[in-house]
Amino acid sequence: MKNYKAIVLGLLVLCASLMQAQNSLPNEAFEQRLNLLADSLSRNLKPWTVPSRVFPVEKYGAVGNGKTLNTKALQKAIDACSQSGGGTVLLAKGDYVTGTIELKSNVMLEVAEGARILGSIHLKDYPERVESFKSVISEMHRYRISLIYVEKATNVGICGKGEIYFRGEVKNFPGPETISEIEDRPFGIRMIECRNVHLKDITLRNSAAWMQSYVYCQELIFDHITVFNHANHNNDALDPDGCRNVIVRNCHFSSHDDAMCLKGASAKPSENILIENSVFYSTCNALKFGTDTQGHFRNIIARNLVLGGLPNASDSFRGRDDCSTGITLATVDGGNVENILIQNVEISRSRCPIFIFIGNRGRRLNEKMEHPGHLRNILIKNITGTENRRQGSLISGLKNYPVENILIQNMNLEMIGGGTAEMAKIQVTEEEGGYPDAQEFSRTGLPSYGFYIRHAKNISLDQVSVKATTEDQRPEFILDSGIQHVSINKP
């Protein structure tokens, strides 16, 4: 059965990768085939079956009194469970303090209702775990420490109505904000080269850095998980990197940094991914494909989402309620971004609702980037939202590497307006070699309040309206240099 499922998925991937003709816009067949891929993922990608054996952590010496350090006891329970053929390691009631624990194959870690895992607040309780798989993450970023670590495991997961509170507040783990190495701040969960990963129902709160990092993993399901990550810098919610066959469903993320972020630092493709029926709030980027883009991103469906800034600014790490972007699609390190369907999305409280960008940073591990990546074959449709800020949306390729074959359809978006005639004269810099961040171009406002487009080929904005709720002296749309076959059709 497993081989059959793999064949089905493989055939659909092949169809998805070949379906889009060069120099043509996404069409009904494009949308249909990506939805077929989503249907195949839903039918065939199922949670692994957890053996019925239960391993209560108290049996191995754990004490849920909120004070005792339980690292050794929890690890004993995990090891016993895996060595016995698998089952559930159960934390039934109480607060269990621990440092780094390593999950093993065939182990489901259950934090039941009324129970919590509390991360130790002492850095010495987080020994380094250096994975054997080499990537930009392991060699350049040098991410080494986390509360939960997993490497090369099959059938592994975390579930339960309880909570993992990582206690990653700045007072416990101080350190500067960074776009490179994160020092002395533990990640929440790190999984590398794992297969059949399942997280369900669990609440994850306040890591000292990224909450979840999954590198070069396959068959992952995230279902009904809640992430609140507003304790420290670099507080991402979920970062799958070079993962294939992934479902993110019915989740609620609120993060200081990127909320739902696909990455490519592994130099492996991120492919066959379904993201649906979820809420992603952020004060950075709500839904992002990019940052590190050494690997490709392809065959991805994101639908029925609420994206944007925080409804309540008091929840924020910095007291801010807006986000940088609602949707970011970017490549800056040579990876291709293609065959993407994003539909039925609300974007609110975003400075730049949609940011589509090709750059030329070229950060690679052991090789020089031959040329910038392609960004093409993108369908974004049925977009609404209110309270979006002044910056406006940006679509920008490079002079010899335009973004291609992009259809944005049925959009009705509100911006706060207030742009001036002087802002309409702003010259937008290229910023081709930098970090893929919409705020690098203009934090105060682009020369248009709707879309600013340049270095773009075969782009259609069909039934697209961006309304400024207060008077704005900038135009709604600007088509700048390097434009080929770009059309705008307002409702």
Salt bridges, closest charged atoms under 4 A:
GLU31 OE1 - LYS381 NZ 3.22
ASP79 OD1 - LYS104 NZ 2.98
ASP95 OD2 - ARG116 NH2 2.93
GLU102 OE1 - ARG129 NE 3.54
ASP125 OD1 - LYS124 NZ 3.54
GLU131 OE1 - ARG190 NH2 2.68
GLU139 OE2 - LYS134 NZ 3.77
GLU163 OE1 - ARG205 NE 3.13
GLU177 OE1 - ARG318 NH2 2.84
GLU181 OE2 - ARG142 NE 3.89
ASP201 OD1 - LYS161 NZ 3.96
GLU219 OE1 - ARG195 NH1 2.85
ASP223 OD1 - HIS224 ND1 2.88
ASP239 OD2 - LYS263 NZ 3.73
ASP258 OD2 - LYS288 NZ 3.97
GLU271 OE2 - ARG244 NE 3.09
GLU271 OE1 - ARG298 NE 2.79
GLU276 OE2 - ARG249 NE 2.66
GLU276 OE1 - ARG303 NE 2.99
ASP292 OD2 - HIS141 NE2 3.03
ASP292 OD1 - ARG361 NH2 3.63
ASP292 OD1 - ARG363 NH2 3.16
ASP321 OD1 - ARG389 NH2 3.06
ASP322 OD1 - ARG320 NE 3.54
ASP322 OD1 - ARG351 NH1 2.87
ASP322 OD2 - ARG389 NE 3.90
ASP333 OD2 - ARG361 NH2 2.67
GLU338 OE1 - ARG376 NE 2.84
GLU367 OE2 - ARG364 NH2 2.74
GLU387 OE2 - ARG349 NH1 3.76
GLU430 OE1 - ARG454 NH2 3.73
GLU430 OE2 - HIS455 NE2 3.07
ASP472 OD2 - ARG474 NH2 2.75
GLU476 OE1 - LYS490 NZ 2.93
